[in-house]
Amino acid sequence: VLVYYNVGINLTATQIATVNSYIAIRGVSLTGATVCYDTAVHGYSAAAFHANCNNKGVTLTIVQYIDELYGGFNDQSWIATPSQSTVYSGGAWLFDSKNTY
């Protein structure tokens, strides 16, 4: 499941290759991935994000700011109930278009 944070995100072939290289290192594939949340479609609302992304499984979030990409991989499903607000993850990670963390 993909999450896009940018109005009209349009990744170049180089940016797609960069993201694919980051996720391939970790054994993740975008094959069959769908977009659960896109600010161009859903706006900037936490309620809309959770309505569309909760309980969908793993997510790859991509944020584009000018020509830079930032994002992260969450190996746990998003949830929004107060009793389950913190979930441990040993497999989540962050990236930007210059480095991986």
VENTA-V592586 format. One record per residue. N is the residue number from 1. RES is the residue in one letter. OMEGA is omega as a letter, one per 30 degrees, with the letter a starting at -180 (999 if undefined). D_FIRST is the distance of its C-alpha to the first C-alpha in Angstrom with 1 decimal. Layout:
BEGIN
N_RES_OMEGA_D_FIRST, N_RES_OMEGA_D_FIRST
END
This chain:
BEGIN
1_V_a_0.0, 2_L_l_3.8, 3_V_l_6.8, 4_Y_l_10.1, 5_Y_l_13.4, 6_N_l_16.2, 7_V_l_18.1, 8_G_l_17.9, 9_I_a_15.9, 10_N_a_17.1, 11_L_l_16.5, 12_T_l_19.5, 13_A_l_19.7, 14_T_l_20.8, 15_Q_l_18.0, 16_I_l_15.4, 17_A_l_17.7, 18_T_l_17.9, 19_V_l_14.2, 20_N_l_14.1, 21_S_l_17.3, 22_Y_a_16.0, 23_I_l_13.1, 24_A_l_15.5, 25_I_a_18.0, 26_R_l_16.0, 27_G_a_15.2, 28_V_l_11.4, 29_S_l_10.4, 30_L_l_8.1, 31_T_l_9.9, 32_G_a_8.4, 33_A_l_5.0, 34_T_l_5.0, 35_V_l_5.6, 36_C_a_6.2, 37_Y_l_8.9, 38_D_a_11.3, 39_T_l_14.7, 40_A_a_16.5, 41_V_a_15.5, 42_H_a_15.3, 43_G_a_17.7, 44_Y_a_18.0, 45_S_l_18.0, 46_A_l_16.9, 47_A_l_17.5, 48_A_l_15.3, 49_F_a_12.4, 50_H_l_13.0, 51_A_a_13.7, 52_N_a_10.4, 53_C_a_8.1, 54_N_l_10.6, 55_N_l_10.6, 56_K_a_7.1, 57_G_a_7.3, 58_V_l_6.4, 59_T_l_4.8, 60_L_l_6.4, 61_T_l_8.6, 62_I_l_11.0, 63_V_l_14.3, 64_Q_l_17.0, 65_Y_a_20.6, 66_I_a_23.2, 67_D_a_22.8, 68_E_l_21.0, 69_L_l_17.4, 70_Y_l_16.3, 71_G_a_13.2, 72_G_l_12.0, 73_F_l_10.0, 74_N_a_10.0, 75_D_l_10.6, 76_Q_l_11.4, 77_S_l_10.0, 78_W_l_11.0, 79_I_a_14.4, 80_A_l_17.1, 81_T_a_20.2, 82_P_a_23.1, 83_S_a_24.0, 84_Q_a_20.6, 85_S_l_20.0, 86_T_l_20.2, 87_V_l_18.3, 88_Y_l_19.3, 89_S_l_17.1, 90_G_a_18.7, 91_G_l_15.8, 92_A_l_14.2, 93_W_a_15.3, 94_L_l_15.9, 95_F_l_16.8, 96_D_a_18.6, 97_S_l_19.9, 98_K_a_23.1, 99_N_l_22.4, 100_T_a_20.0, 101_Y_999_20.7
END
